[in-house]
Amino acid sequence: MFYYLTPINPETRYRYDALGRRVSKATYGRHT
C-alpha cells in the first residue's frame, strides 16, 4: 500500500513496512 511512496532509505522503508503491517493487521482484525 505505502510502498509506492517509500524512499530508498532502508530505515524509512522499514518504518513504512512496519506501519503497513500494523494497519493491515488492524484492518484484518476488524474485519474478522
CHARMM internal coordinates of N, CA and C (Angstrom, degrees):
IC EDIT
DIST 1 N 1 CA 1.4652
DIST 1 CA 1 C 1.5316
ANGL 1 N 1 CA 1 C 110.96
DIST 1 C 2 N 1.3281
ANGL 1 CA 1 C 2 N 115.68
DIHE 1 N 1 CA 1 C 2 N -51.71
DIST 2 N 2 CA 1.4577
ANGL 1 C 2 N 2 CA 120.26
DIHE 1 CA 1 C 2 N 2 CA -175.27
DIST 2 CA 2 C 1.5249
ANGL 2 N 2 CA 2 C 112.65
DIHE 1 C 2 N 2 CA 2 C -92.31
DIST 2 C 3 N 1.3261
ANGL 2 CA 2 C 3 N 115.90
DIHE 2 N 2 CA 2 C 3 N -4.03
DIST 3 N 3 CA 1.4554
ANGL 2 C 3 N 3 CA 119.84
DIHE 2 CA 2 C 3 N 3 CA -171.03
DIST 3 CA 3 C 1.5219
ANGL 3 N 3 CA 3 C 112.96
DIHE 2 C 3 N 3 CA 3 C -62.90
DIST 3 C 4 N 1.3363
ANGL 3 CA 3 C 4 N 117.55
DIHE 3 N 3 CA 3 C 4 N -30.86
DIST 4 N 4 CA 1.4539
ANGL 3 C 4 N 4 CA 120.10
DIHE 3 CA 3 C 4 N 4 CA -175.65
DIST 4 CA 4 C 1.5272
ANGL 4 N 4 CA 4 C 112.08
DIHE 3 C 4 N 4 CA 4 C -68.38
DIST 4 C 5 N 1.3362
ANGL 4 CA 4 C 5 N 118.10
DIHE 4 N 4 CA 4 C 5 N -20.59
DIST 5 N 5 CA 1.4567
ANGL 4 C 5 N 5 CA 119.48
DIHE 4 CA 4 C 5 N 5 CA 178.79
DIST 5 CA 5 C 1.5257
ANGL 5 N 5 CA 5 C 110.90
DIHE 4 C 5 N 5 CA 5 C -113.25
DIST 5 C 6 N 1.3347
ANGL 5 CA 5 C 6 N 115.78
DIHE 5 N 5 CA 5 C 6 N 15.60
DIST 6 N 6 CA 1.4528
ANGL 5 C 6 N 6 CA 120.48
DIHE 5 CA 5 C 6 N 6 CA 179.23
DIST 6 CA 6 C 1.5232
ANGL 6 N 6 CA 6 C 110.96
DIHE 5 C 6 N 6 CA 6 C -83.09
DIST 6 C 7 N 1.3228
ANGL 6 CA 6 C 7 N 118.24
DIHE 6 N 6 CA 6 C 7 N 124.06
DIST 7 N 7 CA 1.4622
ANGL 6 C 7 N 7 CA 122.07
DIHE 6 CA 6 C 7 N 7 CA 177.04
DIST 7 CA 7 C 1.5225
ANGL 7 N 7 CA 7 C 110.96
DIHE 6 C 7 N 7 CA 7 C -65.75
DIST 7 C 8 N 1.3355
ANGL 7 CA 7 C 8 N 115.91
DIHE 7 N 7 CA 7 C 8 N 169.97
DIST 8 N 8 CA 1.4644
ANGL 7 C 8 N 8 CA 120.47
DIHE 7 CA 7 C 8 N 8 CA -178.86
DIST 8 CA 8 C 1.5316
ANGL 8 N 8 CA 8 C 110.35
DIHE 7 C 8 N 8 CA 8 C -78.29
DIST 8 C 9 N 1.3296
ANGL 8 CA 8 C 9 N 116.51
DIHE 8 N 8 CA 8 C 9 N -12.66
DIST 9 N 9 CA 1.4597
ANGL 8 C 9 N 9 CA 120.73
DIHE 8 CA 8 C 9 N 9 CA 179.75
DIST 9 CA 9 C 1.5280
ANGL 9 N 9 CA 9 C 109.53
DIHE 8 C 9 N 9 CA 9 C -59.74
DIST 9 C 10 N 1.3474
ANGL 9 CA 9 C 10 N 118.04
DIHE 9 N 9 CA 9 C 10 N 118.41
DIST 10 N 10 CA 1.4719
ANGL 9 C 10 N 10 CA 122.17
DIHE 9 CA 9 C 10 N 10 CA -175.81
DIST 10 CA 10 C 1.5287
ANGL 10 N 10 CA 10 C 112.35
DIHE 9 C 10 N 10 CA 10 C -58.16
DIST 10 C 11 N 1.3265
ANGL 10 CA 10 C 11 N 117.08
DIHE 10 N 10 CA 10 C 11 N -39.29
DIST 11 N 11 CA 1.4656
ANGL 10 C 11 N 11 CA 120.13
DIHE 10 CA 10 C 11 N 11 CA -178.12
DIST 11 CA 11 C 1.5216
ANGL 11 N 11 CA 11 C 110.34
DIHE 10 C 11 N 11 CA 11 C -65.23
DIST 11 C 12 N 1.3288
ANGL 11 CA 11 C 12 N 116.10
DIHE 11 N 11 CA 11 C 12 N -47.34
DIST 12 N 12 CA 1.4619
ANGL 11 C 12 N 12 CA 120.40
DIHE 11 CA 11 C 12 N 12 CA 179.41
DIST 12 CA 12 C 1.5144
ANGL 12 N 12 CA 12 C 109.81
DIHE 11 C 12 N 12 CA 12 C -65.25
DIST 12 C 13 N 1.3325
ANGL 12 CA 12 C 13 N 115.63
DIHE 12 N 12 CA 12 C 13 N -38.11
DIST 13 N 13 CA 1.4595
ANGL 12 C 13 N 13 CA 120.79
DIHE 12 CA 12 C 13 N 13 CA 179.43
DIST 13 CA 13 C 1.5243
ANGL 13 N 13 CA 13 C 110.12
DIHE 12 C 13 N 13 CA 13 C -61.94
DIST 13 C 14 N 1.3285
ANGL 13 CA 13 C 14 N 116.08
DIHE 13 N 13 CA 13 C 14 N -41.11
DIST 14 N 14 CA 1.4601
ANGL 13 C 14 N 14 CA 120.50
DIHE 13 CA 13 C 14 N 14 CA 179.57
DIST 14 CA 14 C 1.5230
ANGL 14 N 14 CA 14 C 110.49
DIHE 13 C 14 N 14 CA 14 C -64.82
DIST 14 C 15 N 1.3353
ANGL 14 CA 14 C 15 N 115.86
DIHE 14 N 14 CA 14 C 15 N -41.01
DIST 15 N 15 CA 1.4664
ANGL 14 C 15 N 15 CA 119.91
DIHE 14 CA 14 C 15 N 15 CA -179.85
DIST 15 CA 15 C 1.5164
ANGL 15 N 15 CA 15 C 110.80
DIHE 14 C 15 N 15 CA 15 C -64.38
DIST 15 C 16 N 1.3410
ANGL 15 CA 15 C 16 N 116.73
DIHE 15 N 15 CA 15 C 16 N -41.99
DIST 16 N 16 CA 1.4637
ANGL 15 C 16 N 16 CA 120.00
DIHE 15 CA 15 C 16 N 16 CA 179.03
DIST 16 CA 16 C 1.5142
ANGL 16 N 16 CA 16 C 110.16
DIHE 15 C 16 N 16 CA 16 C -66.39
DIST 16 C 17 N 1.3414
ANGL 16 CA 16 C 17 N 116.39
DIHE 16 N 16 CA 16 C 17 N -38.07
DIST 17 N 17 CA 1.4590
ANGL 16 C 17 N 17 CA 120.03
DIHE 16 CA 16 C 17 N 17 CA 179.52
DIST 17 CA 17 C 1.5211
ANGL 17 N 17 CA 17 C 110.23
DIHE 16 C 17 N 17 CA 17 C -64.59
DIST 17 C 18 N 1.3302
ANGL 17 CA 17 C 18 N 116.20
DIHE 17 N 17 CA 17 C 18 N -43.15
DIST 18 N 18 CA 1.4605
ANGL 17 C 18 N 18 CA 120.55
DIHE 17 CA 17 C 18 N 18 CA 179.17
DIST 18 CA 18 C 1.5237
ANGL 18 N 18 CA 18 C 110.22
DIHE 17 C 18 N 18 CA 18 C -64.24
DIST 18 C 19 N 1.3359
ANGL 18 CA 18 C 19 N 116.13
DIHE 18 N 18 CA 18 C 19 N -41.44
DIST 19 N 19 CA 1.4572
ANGL 18 C 19 N 19 CA 120.47
DIHE 18 CA 18 C 19 N 19 CA 179.02
DIST 19 CA 19 C 1.5203
ANGL 19 N 19 CA 19 C 110.32
DIHE 18 C 19 N 19 CA 19 C -63.39
DIST 19 C 20 N 1.3235
ANGL 19 CA 19 C 20 N 116.14
DIHE 19 N 19 CA 19 C 20 N -43.86
DIST 20 N 20 CA 1.4645
ANGL 19 C 20 N 20 CA 120.94
DIHE 19 CA 19 C 20 N 20 CA 179.44
DIST 20 CA 20 C 1.5166
ANGL 20 N 20 CA 20 C 111.44
DIHE 19 C 20 N 20 CA 20 C -61.04
DIST 20 C 21 N 1.3322
ANGL 20 CA 20 C 21 N 116.20
DIHE 20 N 20 CA 20 C 21 N -39.55
DIST 21 N 21 CA 1.4653
ANGL 20 C 21 N 21 CA 120.56
DIHE 20 CA 20 C 21 N 21 CA 179.85
DIST 21 CA 21 C 1.5265
ANGL 21 N 21 CA 21 C 110.38
DIHE 20 C 21 N 21 CA 21 C -66.52
DIST 21 C 22 N 1.3365
ANGL 21 CA 21 C 22 N 116.47
DIHE 21 N 21 CA 21 C 22 N -40.97
DIST 22 N 22 CA 1.4658
ANGL 21 C 22 N 22 CA 120.43
DIHE 21 CA 21 C 22 N 22 CA -179.70
DIST 22 CA 22 C 1.5173
ANGL 22 N 22 CA 22 C 110.17
DIHE 21 C 22 N 22 CA 22 C -65.09
DIST 22 C 23 N 1.3183
ANGL 22 CA 22 C 23 N 116.70
DIHE 22 N 22 CA 22 C 23 N -42.63
DIST 23 N 23 CA 1.4634
ANGL 22 C 23 N 23 CA 121.15
DIHE 22 CA 22 C 23 N 23 CA -179.96
DIST 23 CA 23 C 1.5194
ANGL 23 N 23 CA 23 C 109.97
DIHE 22 C 23 N 23 CA 23 C -65.15
DIST 23 C 24 N 1.3366
ANGL 23 CA 23 C 24 N 116.04
DIHE 23 N 23 CA 23 C 24 N -43.98
DIST 24 N 24 CA 1.4610
ANGL 23 C 24 N 24 CA 120.14
DIHE 23 CA 23 C 24 N 24 CA -179.39
DIST 24 CA 24 C 1.5252
ANGL 24 N 24 CA 24 C 110.38
DIHE 23 C 24 N 24 CA 24 C -64.23
DIST 24 C 25 N 1.3315
ANGL 24 CA 24 C 25 N 116.27
DIHE 24 N 24 CA 24 C 25 N -41.76
DIST 25 N 25 CA 1.4542
ANGL 24 C 25 N 25 CA 120.94
DIHE 24 CA 24 C 25 N 25 CA -179.52
DIST 25 CA 25 C 1.5232
ANGL 25 N 25 CA 25 C 110.58
DIHE 24 C 25 N 25 CA 25 C -65.63
DIST 25 C 26 N 1.3406
ANGL 25 CA 25 C 26 N 116.19
DIHE 25 N 25 CA 25 C 26 N -41.29
DIST 26 N 26 CA 1.4614
ANGL 25 C 26 N 26 CA 120.82
DIHE 25 CA 25 C 26 N 26 CA 179.73
DIST 26 CA 26 C 1.5240
ANGL 26 N 26 CA 26 C 110.20
DIHE 25 C 26 N 26 CA 26 C -65.45
DIST 26 C 27 N 1.3288
ANGL 26 CA 26 C 27 N 115.78
DIHE 26 N 26 CA 26 C 27 N -41.66
DIST 27 N 27 CA 1.4644
ANGL 26 C 27 N 27 CA 120.53
DIHE 26 CA 26 C 27 N 27 CA -179.86
DIST 27 CA 27 C 1.5250
ANGL 27 N 27 CA 27 C 110.00
DIHE 26 C 27 N 27 CA 27 C -65.93
DIST 27 C 28 N 1.3294
ANGL 27 CA 27 C 28 N 115.95
DIHE 27 N 27 CA 27 C 28 N -42.38
DIST 28 N 28 CA 1.4582
ANGL 27 C 28 N 28 CA 120.55
DIHE 27 CA 27 C 28 N 28 CA -179.96
DIST 28 CA 28 C 1.5264
ANGL 28 N 28 CA 28 C 110.48
DIHE 27 C 28 N 28 CA 28 C -63.28
DIST 28 C 29 N 1.3234
ANGL 28 CA 28 C 29 N 115.73
DIHE 28 N 28 CA 28 C 29 N -42.96
DIST 29 N 29 CA 1.4572
ANGL 28 C 29 N 29 CA 120.05
DIHE 28 CA 28 C 29 N 29 CA -179.77
DIST 29 CA 29 C 1.5168
ANGL 29 N 29 CA 29 C 111.60
DIHE 28 C 29 N 29 CA 29 C -65.34
DIST 29 C 30 N 1.3226
ANGL 29 CA 29 C 30 N 116.09
DIHE 29 N 29 CA 29 C 30 N -35.78
DIST 30 N 30 CA 1.4619
ANGL 29 C 30 N 30 CA 120.43
DIHE 29 CA 29 C 30 N 30 CA -179.39
DIST 30 CA 30 C 1.5238
ANGL 30 N 30 CA 30 C 110.91
DIHE 29 C 30 N 30 CA 30 C -70.11
DIST 30 C 31 N 1.3297
ANGL 30 CA 30 C 31 N 116.54
DIHE 30 N 30 CA 30 C 31 N -36.62
DIST 31 N 31 CA 1.4574
ANGL 30 C 31 N 31 CA 120.40
DIHE 30 CA 30 C 31 N 31 CA -178.76
DIST 31 CA 31 C 1.5164
ANGL 31 N 31 CA 31 C 111.95
DIHE 30 C 31 N 31 CA 31 C -77.41
DIST 31 C 32 N 1.3313
ANGL 31 CA 31 C 32 N 115.91
DIHE 31 N 31 CA 31 C 32 N -21.20
DIST 32 N 32 CA 1.4518
ANGL 31 C 32 N 32 CA 118.94
DIHE 31 CA 31 C 32 N 32 CA -178.15
DIST 32 CA 32 C 1.5209
ANGL 32 N 32 CA 32 C 110.24
DIHE 31 C 32 N 32 CA 32 C -81.12
END
COOR INIT
IC SEED 1 N 1 CA 1 C
IC BUILD
